[in-house]
Amino acid sequence: MKAETQMTSERKVQELMGAPGSPYTRKMLSVMRYRNIPYRLEYNSHRADSSVDSHRKTRVKPKVSLLPTFYFEDEQGQEVAITDSSPLIRRFEADYDGRSVIPSDPALAFIDMLLEDYGDEWLTKAMFHYRWYYEADIKKGGDILPRWGGISQPEDQCQAMGDFIRQRQISRLSYVGSNETTKPIIEASFKRFIHLLDKLLTEQPFLMGERPGSADFAIYGQLTCLALFDPTPQAIILRECPRVYAWVEIVEDLSGYLVSDEDWLDIDNPSEALKNVLSEVGRIYAPYLIGNAKAVMAKADVLQMELDGSPWEQNPFAYQAKCLQWLREAYQSLNSADRSRVDNVLSGTGVMQLFN
């Protein structure tokens, strides 16, 4: 068994801006620690302006202001800002050797991509819902987030910023899909998922086997909020699935975790626990993606559909329509043999509706 190793001394230091409360920042930091990619993190701050703090670099703005923001140079040596975590992971696969988070088996890589997308785009609904729906979570978010953005701010400024953040984020719940109609669906799905993950972790340390894939880091990112920060979901996880809490703490830093090529899951012999996780994707996320894409295509003002036997209503989300398109393109790009292997894994899970 040959362990994967890579010296970091010759690796380019990757610069980025992020925030402790951003699940996607936490996702990418954990990926870089695991892959031994050296990085320089600048925390997003309410004073992140070179005209105010002269030691700060003047940074180019991304097309869409999201965290984390990574900085690269184009062919002309000009700085460019990139924010989307999934394409960034795949960019780093090309830029840095060793300790890959994308499985070498194309069929397993597709399952990994599917579960990464579920973590990034569905589990985040639970993250946003719990943080900005319940009073204890709203208070903690409003108290802590502005102080992360400037630890030495005057107290009156922190309080004003906290009020602003609360109002802004609560107003955005409709875009995520959290409302009185969808609340029972989001919370039931979250509770089912943590129990399914808990069961899987009794058999293997990661979704992708004895080593983590991009899906593990995506799910970890959302759980850094749900398990480690927000009081209401944290209490649920600690009471019902403490193994999940422990897993999140472990995935925080896997820089010393030794892996080999043989550690990937044998996707041709998936466990019942993994099939059950995929069945949750087919039960809740696959029909949502299809309904959302139809609403986006129709340019509807509101997405109204039945989801898991109950009404679902939210603003259509154009980015998640693109997610469905990318999943379909990735599925079609598989050769016939690998597509057949994926079909065998997904048979009976409900996920195949995405590709029919």
C-alpha positions as CSV (number, residue, x, y, z in Angstrom):
1,M,0.0,0.0,0.0
2,K,1.5,3.3,-1.1
3,A,0.6,6.3,0.9
4,E,0.1,9.6,-0.9
5,T,2.5,12.3,0.2
6,Q,3.5,15.7,-1.2
7,M,6.0,18.2,0.0
8,T,4.5,21.6,0.6
9,S,7.8,23.6,0.5
10,E,7.6,24.2,-3.3
11,R,3.9,24.8,-3.4
12,K,2.5,28.2,-4.2
13,V,0.8,29.9,-1.3
14,Q,-2.9,30.4,-2.1
15,E,-4.4,33.7,-1.0
16,L,-8.0,34.0,-0.1
17,M,-10.5,36.0,2.0
18,G,-13.1,34.3,4.1
19,A,-15.1,34.4,7.3
20,P,-15.4,31.9,10.2
21,G,-19.2,31.9,9.9
22,S,-19.1,31.0,6.2
23,P,-19.7,27.2,5.6
24,Y,-18.0,27.4,2.2
25,T,-15.0,29.1,3.7
26,R,-14.7,26.3,6.2
27,K,-15.2,23.7,3.4
28,M,-12.3,25.1,1.4
29,L,-10.0,25.6,4.4
30,S,-10.5,22.0,5.3
31,V,-9.8,20.9,1.8
32,M,-6.6,22.9,1.7
33,R,-5.4,21.5,5.0
34,Y,-6.1,18.0,4.0
35,R,-4.4,18.5,0.6
36,N,-1.4,20.3,2.3
37,I,-2.0,23.4,0.1
38,P,-0.3,26.3,1.8
39,Y,-2.6,29.3,2.1
40,R,-2.8,32.8,3.4
41,L,-6.3,33.7,4.8
42,E,-7.4,37.3,5.3
43,Y,-10.6,37.5,7.3
44,N,-13.4,39.4,5.7
45,S,-13.8,42.5,7.8
46,H,-16.1,45.5,7.9
47,R,-12.8,47.5,7.7
48,A,-11.3,45.4,4.8
49,D,-10.5,48.6,3.0
50,S,-6.9,49.7,2.2
51,S,-8.0,53.4,2.6
52,V,-8.9,52.6,6.2
53,D,-6.3,49.9,7.0
54,S,-3.1,50.8,5.1
55,H,-1.5,47.4,5.6
56,R,-4.3,45.7,3.6
57,K,-3.8,45.0,-0.1
58,T,-6.2,46.5,-2.5
59,R,-8.2,43.6,-3.9
60,V,-10.1,43.1,-7.1
61,K,-13.8,42.5,-6.5
62,P,-15.4,39.2,-7.7
63,K,-18.3,39.3,-10.1
64,V,-20.6,38.2,-7.2
65,S,-19.5,39.0,-3.7
66,L,-19.4,35.6,-1.9
67,L,-17.1,34.0,0.6
68,P,-14.6,32.6,0.3
69,T,-13.0,34.7,-2.4
70,F,-9.8,33.2,-3.9
71,Y,-7.2,35.4,-5.7
72,F,-5.3,34.3,-8.8
73,E,-3.4,35.9,-11.6
74,D,-4.5,35.8,-15.2
75,E,-2.2,35.4,-18.3
76,Q,-1.5,39.1,-18.1
77,G,-0.5,39.0,-14.5
78,Q,-3.7,40.8,-13.4
79,E,-5.5,39.7,-10.2
80,V,-8.8,37.9,-10.6
81,A,-11.2,36.9,-7.9
82,I,-13.0,33.5,-7.9
83,T,-15.7,32.4,-5.4
84,D,-17.4,29.1,-6.4
85,S,-16.1,26.3,-4.2
86,S,-16.8,23.3,-6.4
87,P,-14.9,24.6,-9.5
88,L,-12.1,25.8,-7.2
89,I,-11.7,22.2,-5.8
90,R,-11.3,20.9,-9.3
91,R,-8.9,23.7,-10.2
92,F,-6.7,22.8,-7.3
93,E,-6.8,19.1,-8.5
94,A,-4.9,20.3,-11.6
95,D,-2.6,22.8,-9.7
96,Y,-1.5,20.6,-6.8
97,D,-0.5,17.0,-6.9
98,G,-1.3,14.3,-4.3
99,R,-4.1,13.7,-1.7
100,S,-6.8,14.2,-4.3
101,V,-10.4,14.7,-3.1
102,I,-11.8,13.6,-6.5
103,P,-12.0,9.8,-6.8
104,S,-10.0,8.3,-9.6
105,D,-12.9,6.0,-10.5
106,P,-15.2,8.0,-12.8
107,A,-18.3,6.3,-11.5
108,L,-17.4,7.1,-7.9
109,A,-16.4,10.6,-8.9
110,F,-19.9,11.2,-10.2
111,I,-21.5,10.0,-6.9
112,D,-19.1,12.2,-5.0
113,M,-20.1,15.2,-7.2
114,L,-23.8,14.4,-6.6
115,L,-23.4,14.3,-2.8
116,E,-21.2,17.4,-2.9
117,D,-23.9,19.3,-4.7
118,Y,-26.5,18.0,-2.2
119,G,-24.4,19.3,0.7
120,D,-23.7,22.7,-0.9
121,E,-27.2,23.3,-2.3
122,W,-29.7,21.4,-0.1
123,L,-28.1,21.0,3.3
124,T,-27.4,24.8,3.2
125,K,-31.2,25.3,3.4
126,A,-31.2,23.8,6.9
127,M,-28.1,25.8,7.8
128,F,-29.7,29.1,6.8
129,H,-33.1,28.2,8.2
130,Y,-32.0,27.3,11.7
131,R,-29.7,30.3,11.9
132,W,-32.3,32.8,11.0
133,Y,-35.6,31.3,12.2
134,Y,-35.2,30.6,15.9
135,E,-34.7,33.4,18.4
136,A,-31.7,31.8,20.1
137,D,-29.9,31.3,16.8
138,I,-30.8,34.7,15.5
139,K,-29.4,36.3,18.7
140,K,-26.2,34.4,18.5
141,G,-25.7,35.0,14.8
142,G,-26.4,38.7,15.2
143,D,-24.0,38.9,18.3
144,I,-21.1,37.0,16.9
145,L,-21.0,37.6,13.1
146,P,-20.3,41.4,13.3
147,R,-17.5,40.7,15.9
148,W,-15.9,38.2,13.5
149,G,-15.9,41.1,11.0
150,G,-14.0,43.4,13.3
151,I,-13.1,42.2,16.8
152,S,-12.0,45.7,18.0
153,Q,-15.1,47.6,16.8
154,P,-16.8,49.8,19.4
155,E,-19.7,48.1,21.1
156,D,-22.4,50.4,19.7
157,Q,-21.0,49.7,16.2
158,C,-21.2,46.0,16.8
159,Q,-24.8,46.2,18.0
160,A,-25.8,48.3,15.0
161,M,-24.1,45.9,12.6
162,G,-25.7,42.9,14.4
163,D,-29.2,44.5,13.9
164,F,-28.4,45.1,10.2
165,I,-27.2,41.5,9.7
166,R,-30.2,40.1,11.4
167,Q,-32.6,42.1,9.3
168,R,-30.8,41.4,6.1
169,Q,-30.4,37.7,6.5
170,I,-34.0,37.2,7.8
171,S,-35.2,39.0,4.7
172,R,-33.3,36.5,2.5
173,L,-35.0,33.5,3.9
174,S,-37.5,33.4,1.1
175,Y,-34.7,33.0,-1.5
176,V,-33.3,30.0,0.4
177,G,-36.7,28.5,0.8
178,S,-37.3,28.8,4.5
179,N,-40.8,29.9,5.5
180,E,-43.8,28.6,7.5
181,T,-44.8,26.3,4.6
182,T,-41.4,24.7,4.1
183,K,-40.2,24.6,7.7
184,P,-41.5,21.1,8.4
185,I,-39.9,19.7,5.3
186,I,-36.5,21.3,5.9
187,E,-36.3,20.2,9.5
188,A,-37.5,16.7,8.8
189,S,-35.0,16.3,6.0
190,F,-32.2,17.6,8.2
191,K,-33.0,15.2,11.0
192,R,-33.2,12.2,8.6
193,F,-29.9,13.2,7.1
194,I,-27.9,13.4,10.3
195,H,-29.2,10.0,11.4
196,L,-28.3,8.5,8.0
197,L,-24.8,10.0,8.2
198,D,-24.5,8.8,11.8
199,K,-25.3,5.2,10.6
200,L,-22.8,5.4,7.7
201,L,-20.1,6.7,10.0
202,T,-20.4,3.5,12.1
203,E,-19.1,1.6,9.0
204,Q,-16.6,3.9,7.4
205,P,-15.0,7.3,8.4
206,F,-16.1,9.2,5.3
207,L,-18.8,9.1,2.6
208,M,-16.2,8.2,0.0
209,G,-14.7,5.3,2.1
210,E,-11.5,5.4,4.1
211,R,-10.6,8.8,2.7
212,P,-12.6,11.9,2.1
213,G,-13.9,13.2,-1.2
214,S,-15.3,16.6,-2.1
215,A,-18.7,15.5,-0.8
216,D,-17.3,15.0,2.7
217,F,-16.0,18.5,2.7
218,A,-19.2,20.1,1.4
219,I,-21.3,18.3,4.1
220,Y,-18.7,19.2,6.7
221,G,-18.9,22.9,5.7
222,Q,-22.6,23.1,6.4
223,L,-22.3,21.1,9.6
224,T,-19.7,23.5,11.0
225,C,-22.7,25.8,11.4
226,L,-25.4,23.3,12.2
227,A,-23.3,21.2,14.7
228,L,-20.7,23.7,16.1
229,F,-22.3,27.1,16.1
230,D,-26.1,27.5,15.9
231,P,-27.8,26.5,19.2
232,T,-31.0,24.8,17.9
233,P,-29.5,22.3,15.4
234,Q,-26.4,21.8,17.6
235,A,-28.7,20.6,20.5
236,I,-30.4,18.2,18.1
237,I,-27.1,16.8,16.9
238,L,-25.6,16.5,20.4
239,R,-28.8,14.8,21.7
240,E,-29.4,12.4,18.8
241,C,-26.2,12.0,16.8
242,P,-23.1,12.9,18.8
243,R,-21.0,10.9,16.4
244,V,-21.8,13.5,13.7
245,Y,-20.6,16.2,16.0
246,A,-17.4,14.4,16.6
247,W,-16.9,13.8,12.9
248,V,-17.2,17.5,12.1
249,E,-14.4,18.3,14.7
250,I,-12.2,15.6,13.1
251,V,-12.7,16.8,9.5
252,E,-11.7,20.4,10.6
253,D,-8.0,19.4,10.1
254,L,-7.0,16.3,8.2
255,S,-3.6,17.6,7.3
256,G,-1.9,14.6,9.0
257,Y,-4.4,11.9,7.9
258,L,-2.6,9.3,5.8
259,V,-4.3,8.0,2.7
260,S,-3.6,5.6,-0.2
261,D,-5.1,4.8,-3.6
262,E,-6.8,1.7,-2.1
263,D,-8.8,3.8,0.4
264,W,-11.6,4.9,-2.0
265,L,-15.0,3.2,-1.6
266,D,-15.8,0.3,-4.0
267,I,-18.8,1.9,-5.7
268,D,-19.7,-1.4,-7.3
269,N,-20.5,-2.7,-3.9
270,P,-22.1,0.2,-2.1
271,S,-23.2,-0.3,1.5
272,E,-26.8,-0.1,2.5
273,A,-25.9,3.0,4.6
274,L,-24.6,4.9,1.5
275,K,-27.7,3.8,-0.5
276,N,-29.9,5.2,2.2
277,V,-28.1,8.6,2.0
278,L,-28.5,8.6,-1.8
279,S,-32.2,7.7,-1.2
280,E,-32.6,10.9,0.8
281,V,-31.1,12.8,-2.1
282,G,-33.6,11.2,-4.4
283,R,-36.5,11.8,-2.0
284,I,-36.0,15.5,-1.4
285,Y,-33.3,17.1,-3.5
286,A,-33.8,15.6,-6.9
287,P,-37.5,16.6,-7.2
288,Y,-36.7,20.0,-5.8
289,L,-34.0,20.5,-8.5
290,I,-36.4,19.5,-11.2
291,G,-39.2,21.7,-9.9
292,N,-36.9,24.7,-9.5
293,A,-35.4,24.3,-13.0
294,K,-38.9,24.3,-14.5
295,A,-39.8,27.5,-12.6
296,V,-36.6,29.2,-13.7
297,M,-37.2,28.2,-17.3
298,A,-40.8,29.5,-17.1
299,K,-39.5,32.7,-15.5
300,A,-42.0,32.2,-12.7
301,D,-42.1,34.6,-9.8
302,V,-42.7,31.8,-7.3
303,L,-41.8,28.1,-7.3
304,Q,-44.8,26.2,-6.0
305,M,-44.7,22.4,-5.9
306,E,-45.3,19.3,-3.8
307,L,-42.2,18.0,-2.1
308,D,-42.1,14.9,0.0
309,G,-45.9,14.9,0.1
310,S,-46.2,18.5,1.3
311,P,-46.5,21.9,-0.3
312,W,-43.2,23.7,-1.0
313,E,-43.0,27.4,-2.0
314,Q,-40.0,29.7,-2.5
315,N,-38.4,32.1,-5.0
316,P,-36.9,30.2,-8.0
317,F,-33.1,30.0,-7.7
318,A,-31.3,30.3,-11.0
319,Y,-28.0,29.0,-9.7
320,Q,-29.5,25.8,-8.7
321,A,-31.0,25.3,-12.1
322,K,-27.4,25.5,-13.3
323,C,-26.5,22.8,-10.7
324,L,-29.0,20.5,-12.3
325,Q,-27.6,21.2,-15.8
326,W,-24.0,20.5,-14.6
327,L,-25.1,17.2,-13.0
328,R,-26.8,16.1,-16.2
329,E,-23.8,17.1,-18.2
330,A,-21.5,15.1,-15.9
331,Y,-23.8,12.1,-16.2
332,Q,-23.9,12.3,-19.9
333,S,-20.1,12.6,-20.2
334,L,-19.6,9.2,-18.5
335,N,-18.8,6.4,-20.9
336,S,-21.5,3.7,-21.3
337,A,-19.8,1.3,-18.9
338,D,-19.4,3.8,-16.1
339,R,-22.9,5.2,-16.6
340,S,-24.3,1.7,-16.2
341,R,-22.3,1.4,-13.0
342,V,-23.7,4.7,-11.7
343,D,-27.2,3.6,-12.7
344,N,-26.8,0.4,-10.7
345,V,-25.8,2.4,-7.6
346,L,-28.7,4.9,-8.0
347,S,-31.3,2.3,-8.9
348,G,-34.2,2.5,-6.4
349,T,-32.9,5.7,-4.8
350,G,-35.1,8.1,-6.7
351,V,-32.0,10.0,-8.0
352,M,-32.4,8.7,-11.6
353,Q,-35.4,11.1,-12.1
354,L,-32.7,13.8,-12.6
355,F,-31.5,12.1,-15.8
356,N,-34.7,10.7,-17.3
